[in-house]
Amino acid sequence: WPAVVAAPAQNSPKVVAPVRVWLNGQTLEVVKAELAGGYIGFYAVETRLPPVVDEGFSSLRIEAAGRFSNTIRVRVNL
């Protein structure tokens, strides 16, 4: 996809690199990873939470093709 063009709102290009997501060090299932529709250079990564997860603040980290994101804190509300 051209670097200076916003991704389409429908049928955005899928990420070809392997993507992994961790929540408090536990690997999550990646449901979808694609360019974020309507944006330039942003990606939308959808994951599925495990059946048992602690409520409160958690650490979230993403890896794509061996490159890691910063670790961020997210609040999990059940």
C-alpha positions in Angstrom: 0.0 0.0 0.0 1.4 3.4 -0.8 2.9 5.1 2.3 1.1 8.5 1.7 -2.4 7.1 0.9 -5.1 6.5 3.5 -6.2 2.9 3.8 -9.7 2.3 2.4 -12.6 2.1 5.0 -13.7 -1.3 3.6 -11.4 -4.2 2.7 -8.2 -2.7 4.1 -5.0 -4.5 3.2 -4.1 -7.3 5.6 -0.7 -7.3 7.4 1.6 -9.9 5.8 4.1 -10.0 8.7 3.4 -12.4 11.6 1.8 -10.4 14.5 1.7 -11.5 18.1 0.1 -9.7 21.1 0.8 -10.2 24.8 -1.3 -9.1 27.8 0.6 -9.4 31.1 3.0 -11.7 29.3 0.3 -14.1 28.1 0.0 -14.6 24.4 -3.4 -13.6 22.9 -5.0 -14.9 19.8 -4.7 -12.4 16.9 -8.1 -12.3 15.1 -7.2 -9.7 12.5 -4.4 -7.3 11.6 -4.8 -4.8 8.8 -4.3 -1.2 7.9 -6.7 1.1 9.8 -9.4 2.3 7.4 -9.2 6.0 6.7 -5.8 6.5 8.2 -2.2 6.7 7.0 0.4 4.6 8.7 -1.9 3.2 11.4 -2.8 -0.5 11.9 -5.8 -2.1 13.5 -5.0 -5.3 15.5 -7.9 -7.3 16.9 -7.3 -9.9 19.6 -9.4 -12.2 21.7 -9.1 -12.1 25.5 -8.5 -15.4 27.3 -11.5 -16.9 29.3 -9.9 -15.8 32.6 -8.3 -12.4 32.9 -7.8 -10.1 35.9 -9.7 -6.9 36.0 -7.7 -3.7 36.4 -4.6 -2.4 34.7 -2.6 -4.7 32.4 0.5 -4.5 30.3 0.0 -4.8 26.5 2.7 -5.4 23.9 2.6 -6.1 20.2 5.2 -7.8 17.9 5.2 -7.7 14.1 8.0 -9.4 12.1 10.3 -9.5 15.2 9.9 -5.7 16.0 8.3 -4.9 19.3 6.0 -2.0 20.3 6.3 0.0 23.5 4.6 -1.7 26.4 1.5 0.2 27.4 -1.0 0.0 30.3 -4.6 -0.8 29.5 -7.5 -1.1 31.8 -9.5 -4.3 31.6 -13.1 -3.9 32.7 -15.3 -7.1 33.0 
